[in-house]
Amino acid sequence: MSSSMQTFGFLFICFYCQVNAVVFQQFPPQIVKEDTVVQIKCSHNDNTLLSMLWYQQKDNMSMTLIGYGYGTSPPNYEDEFDKEFELTREDTVTGALVVRKAKLSHSAVYFCAASSTFCVKITQPPFIFSREGDSAVTLQCEQDDDQYYNMYWYIQSGGANMQLVTYSTSKDTASTEAPFNKSSYTMFRPEMLQSSLQIKSMEAGDSAVYYCASTVTEIAAVRLELLHPSVSPTCTAALSHTHTEMEAEIWRSGVGEGERREAKRHENTVTYTEPAYFGQGTKLTVLEENLQITPPTVKVLPPSEKECKNKRGNAEKTIVCLASGFYPDHVSVSWQVGGEDVTTGVATDNAALRRKNKTYTITSRLRVSAKEWYNPDTEFKCTVSFYNGTDTEYNSDSISGDKAKEGVLTREKYLKITQTAKLSYGVFIVKSMVYGVFVAFLVWKLRNSSGKRNH
C-alpha cells in the first residue's frame, strides 16, 4: 500500500435535524483523504432566517464559531478560519461549508445554524490605563442597532461573577445599581447607539474588566456566569446551554427620594429571540504608584529530549514560549510555524502570573509533530502583543527545528522501515511459494519414477 493511501482524515458531519419548527436537512458523515476539498451542505425550510452560521466541535469540547453569513452578503470569518474554510450561500435557505484542504486536524463535528438576525455588534476598546489618584477615567461603548433601547455596564473583577453597575432605557437617561454609588460611577447616553461609563477618584480596586451590553427587553441584572458562549470577537450573546432558553435570575433595586427601596428578586427569561448582547469588555488597569509600563522579554525554549510519546503513539514535541518582566498584564500570545499562523496544539496560561517584584510572567505551549520539529528549515515563532497605554507593540522570539539525531525514530524513518519490512515479507512469501512449488514438483517426480520401476 502506498504512503499516500495510508493516511486518512476522518471528517464527521452532522446537524440538528430540528430546532423548534425549523427543519434542517441532515448531511451524512464523511470519511475523506487528506489534502482533498470537502463540501458540507446545509439547508432548512424557513426563508425568514437570513443568517446562517457554521460551528466546529472537536473531541466533545465546546463549539467554536467558524463564520456566518447574512442573506447573500459576503461571509464573515472568525480568527484565521478563512484560510482553512470557505462559506458559500446559494440562497437564504441553502448554503455550504467548504474545507479548502482537509487535514487530520479538521476531524470534527460541524454544526449548521440559522437565525433571523445574527447579533447586535457591541464595540468597546479592549484596554485602558489610569493611575491611582487620577480624577476620572471614561470608558466608551457603541452599538449598531437602535431598536435595542436598553444599554448596560457590568463589572467583573478577579474572575468573580459580573455585577451590574449602571443601565439606561433610553437616550439621556441612566441609573446606577446598588451597591455602586453614582458619585463614583456615572453612565452617559448622549445617543441611542452610544454610552459611556465614567469612574471617578481612581483606586487600585477599580482595576477590572467592564462589559457593555444591550437588550430589547428591560432587565437589570443577569447571573452572567451562565452566559458568554463566544459568538464573535465583537458580539457575545446571552444564550443557554440547552439551545432553547436560559432561565436568568434578575435583581432590581433603586433609589428614590433619599430612601433606598428594598431590592427585589424577579424571575425572567433571556431567549434566542430577545437575547442580551455583550461587547468583549474593556480591561481597565489602575497603574500602581512608582511602577512603570514595561514590555515583555520573550524567549522560546526547545522541547525536552525526554518528552514521552502521547497516548496515540505519535511522537510529539512541546515548544515553550516564556514572556516575563512586563507590567501591566495587557498581553496576548500567538504562534507561527513556517510563517503560517497556527492555533491547533496551542495552550496558553489563562492569566499572567504576578511575581514578587510586581511584574508579570505568562507561558504558552505549542505541541508539534516530530516530523515538524526534526526539520531545520522550519521556524517556530512566538509573538507577544503588549498594550503600552497608547499603542500595541509586538515582541517576538523564534527557534528553528532540529536535525534528526541518530536513534530518533521520525515518521519518514518509520515509513521507510515499515515499507522495507513489507517488501521483505513479500519477498519471503514469494520465496516460500516458489520453494513449496519446487518441493511439490520433486514429490510428483519421485512418485512417477517409483511407479515406472514397479511396472
Helices and strands as residue ranges (DSSP letters): G 3-5, E 8-13, E 18-19, E 22-23, E 30-33, E 38-43, E 51-57, E 64-70, E 76-77, G 81-83, E 85-91, E 94-99, G 104-106, E 109-115, E 122-123, E 127-131, E 136-143, E 150-156, E 163-168, E 175-176, E 185-191, E 194-200, G 204-206, E 208-215, G 224-226, E 230-232, E 235-237, E 245-252, E 255-256, E 259-260, E 264-271, E 277-278, E 282-287, E 297-301, E 316-326, E 331-337, E 340-342, E 346-348, E 353-354, E 360-369, H 370-373, E 379-387, E 392-400, H 411-454
